[in-house]
Amino acid sequence: MKTQVAIIGGGPSGLLLSQLLYTRGIDSVVLERKTKDYVLSRIRAGVLERGLVDLLREAGVADRMEREGFIHDGTLISYGDQMFRVDFAEHTGHSVMVYGQTEVTRDLYEAREAAGGKIDFNVEDVEIHGAESGAPYVTYRVDGQARRLNCDFIAGCDGFHGVSRQAIPLDVRCEYEKLYPFGWLGVLSRTSPVNPELIYANSPRGFALCSMRNDNLSRYYIQCSLSDKPEDWTDEAFWQELKRRIPADQAAKLVTGPSIEKSIAPLRSFVTEPMRWGRLFLCGDAAHIVPPTGAKGLNTAASDVHYLFNGLRQFYEKGDAAGIDSYSEKALARVWKAERFSWWFSSLMHRYPDQSEFDLRIQVAELEYLRSSSAAQKAMAENYVGLPY
């Protein structure tokens, strides 16, 4: 089988790249190691930067998002019973869209299927060959049958545990990592959100986040120990702990109910360099991970897709390789800014096991400065809505 761009990974970044390429008449094949139902069952973040919203519009998959998504012009930050609002629209002229990553992925699958896009599911034993040559190819198996996909370029959109990053030799790639000493316990419930906007809470008991998917579907998180397991937490214990971590007036309004999904995610910051090796390009979690505090995971993957799509388009439409040659440099410049913001926001909102009394007072001072300073709020708002591509 032959294609122009082989895309390893059928999550939102791989699908978005495939759909964008399709709009310009560039052929691609997507390889996904799981089933479609499995990919759509994964619960992920739901805050979309302005850049990703524009990309979805460019890809022709924004109609349902426009109808069902929620435009947020700001967010709430609390510490103890104090709470203040950072107004994105006022400080930047931009907003974010609250629309679940699962729904983005569903819309992209529907678009690729409607266009007759080629997606192979349940692929196994994926191997990348000849990435340094002018004729790369990918081998894999489906239902025990060996297949070969010849291509011009390979896009590795297969996540942190995928094969794409590992295909870059160790003497070429350099990896940077920070592991955080806590996790997030997340609960999804068919309840109305406690507030129309997200609440990020710094509490003496640890961080909490009140989020939502729609008017009747809420997503809540609390900071927890890395040794905790979801089954250690009953629904009642979770709700009681969440109430202790958010301001009393918000806790009094909290609507509780049975959880329909409960999971714990560890937090890490990770970047690999370079993001290109020959004709192999890394996108999204294959190249970088951010803690979820700043909602940058999917959004940073989208910026990678933007740079790669435009580089490939420039190559195929104009015969100009400048875009793909500068891909890694451009993508990494933005990635590190997103890493900085996610690290800063995580440091501001969480309780760390080794924090001294001095550290805690500095954290409060930083929160009070953010509350009182228009310049600090503008800097946060610029990063939260998304730096320009």
ABEGO torsion letter per residue (X at the ends): XBBABBBBEABAAAAAAAAAAAAAGBBBBBBBABBAAAAAABBBBABBBAAAAAAAAAAGAAAAAAAABBBBABBBBBBEABBBBBBAAAAAGBBBBBBBAAAAAAAAAAAAAAAGBBBBBGBBGBBBBGAABABBBBBBBBGGBBBBBBBABBBBAAEAABAAAAABBAAABBBBBBBBABBBBBBBBBBBBABABBBBBBBAAEBBBBBBABAABBBBBBBBBAABBAAABBAAAAAAAAAAABBAAAAAABBBBBBABBBBBBBBBBBBOBABBEABBBBEAAABBBBAAAGAAAAAAAAAAAAAAAAAAAAAAAGBAAAAAAAAAAAAAAAAAAAAAAAAAAAAABBBAABBAAAAAAAAAAAAAAAABAAAAAAAAAAAAEBBX
